[in-house]
Amino acid sequence: MPNIIFEVKNHIGFVTINRPEVLNCFDYETLTHLGEIVDDIRTNRNVRVVIFSGTGDKAFSAGADLKERRTLTEEQVRRNVNKIRTVFNDISSLPQPTIAAVNGHAFGGGFELMLACDFRIAVSQATMGLTELKWAIIPGAGGTQRLPRLIGEAKAKELILTAKKVTAAEAYDLGILTKVVDANDSLITECLILVEQMMENGPIALEQAKYAINYGLGVDLQTGLAIEAKAYEMTIPTKDRLEALTAFSEKRTPIFTGQ
């Protein structure tokens, strides 16, 4: 079986880390394969939303494969860290909305993969955290940057500098998780409810709204407004915009094609 499974159903891309025997940890081969899939998703017009998850009910991902790390030279460690950072940055910048379906524990790089997604829905029994300092390293795939932006500086420092693990309920209270579900069999169902709500909207508008938010957050207001204006311009000549107006006048549900 491949270490990453990728399927497309009803315009939804399902990406599953498939190494349950090692808690879905990332070795270099897995990261390379994941990066190739993410590159494909970026330009795949058939994919409108992406759900990332792990195989089994124990772990979303426990992060880096430490057994592999023990065998690596310093240069190979740098290679691996650069690869995971690049892949997660690519996930964060995907034009399609992304959801982390957190089916179990998420530590280190697994937690950073969650943070690279737009939404995070987890099972109640999951625990998570940036535990890298326990291994005398620091989060290297975006954790020190994305977590403070999500929950604020002080709380992020507390979690990172203590290498603290939190429960799903605690993560929800901190604003890390979008929702918590009681059982694994409810997880994808809950994700699909969110997907359905988003996919009722125009696909191009969905991408442009995400673009405006992502790139507007890191700049001053006037620059952000200019980014928003540019993103709006992308929607004006689309067939979907005209279809929405026609459907409104005809009192029916619009049929969007992503054009």
Buried (B, 14 or more C-beta within 10 A) or exposed (E): EEBBBBEBEEBBBBBBBBBBEBBBBBBBEBBEBBBEBBEEBBEBEEBBBBBBBBBBBBBBBBBBBEEBBEEBEEEEBEBBBEBBBBBBEBBBBBBBBBBBBBBBBBBBBBBBBBBBBBBBBBBBBBBBBBBBBEEEEEBBBBBBEBBBEBBEEEBBEEBBEEBEBBBBEBBBEBEBBBBBBEEBEEBBEBBBEBBEEBBEBBBBBBBBBBBBBBBBEEEEEEEBEEBBEEBEEBBEEBEBBEBBEEBEEEEEEBEBEBE
